[in-house]
Amino acid sequence: MVNRVRYHHELDKQFSVDFVSPDLEDVGERVVGYEGHKSVKVEAYELDRTVYVVYTASGASGAADEIDYDLVEYIDSMESANSVIATRLIDVFRNVLEGNYEEEGKQVQAYKDIAAEEIEPALNQVDWNGTAVEVAGRLVSNLILKHALPNANHRTGIGMSQLYLRRVNPDFSMPETAIQPDGSDEYDWMEWVNDYINESKRLLTVRRKGGRFKYLEEFGCDVLVRKHDIEIPLEKYELDLQRSERWRRYAERHEELWIRFTEEAVRRAGMTELLDTDGLTKHEFADELKELG
């Protein structure tokens, strides 16, 4: 029998695993030690032994497009090139929210507050040297890793990679997407990328909380299940790592994943020349974005 534990609470997906113990007294001490803004749920799982999982949630809730994203003052404080790119990032994010509502008839829900202070570090950590495909992949990866937005970080990151590649070659468009009649850079969702997004979410989850999952594995858990039934088979991921090493190693794997995604995207689009085309530096990309008006 395969033992499964849910990473998100079954009745409220805002809650995720924060603490694991077979000792109910330890769980009680953990729960009373949380600050007042933390919401807590506890579930018992029958694995090799009874194990208690503490789920927590904090931050924003409700529709993501109803949150105030007036970030002008913060963005204006950034270094010039970062400011230009960050402005476009927020534009792409808003387009994702609007597109989701138009296509599905429902609003994207926020699961945390916006972390605007993470946008500039994400852009600064990108290695802007290399081919257009490599740089675009790194850009997506770092934006997702920093998770600055309250939701839709993957869709927004992919939208930014399309924006970047179209500055390198205006004929590029993400494959298997609806063509925008006005030729704009609005992002459209596409089905073929789901495998990349699901693996990205697995890597992000293990990177953040792999230490807790090691305990779950020792207690008999085989598979962790994220929302949307994304399964994380624990035996396939190295969990017994120091936090700094786990943080570094899974960030590298995440970047490699999104470079592979970008390589597949340009192949699907029939634009393999981008595989060998030099990418734009951050300042060159910002200058190109300025030209868009």
Secondary structure by P-SEA (a helix, b strand, c coil): cbbbbbcccccccccccccccccaaaaaaaaaaccccccbbbbbbbcccbbbbbbbbbccccccccccccaaaaaaaccaaaaaaaaaaaaaaaaaaaaaaaaccbbbbbcccccccaaaaaaaaccccccaaaaaaaaaaaaaaacccccaaaaaaaaaaaaaaaaacccccccccccccccccbbbbbccaaaaaaaaaaaaaaaccaaaaaaaaaacccbbbcccccccccccccccccaaaaaaaaaaaaaaaaaaaaaaaaaaacccccccbbbbcaaaaaaaaaaac
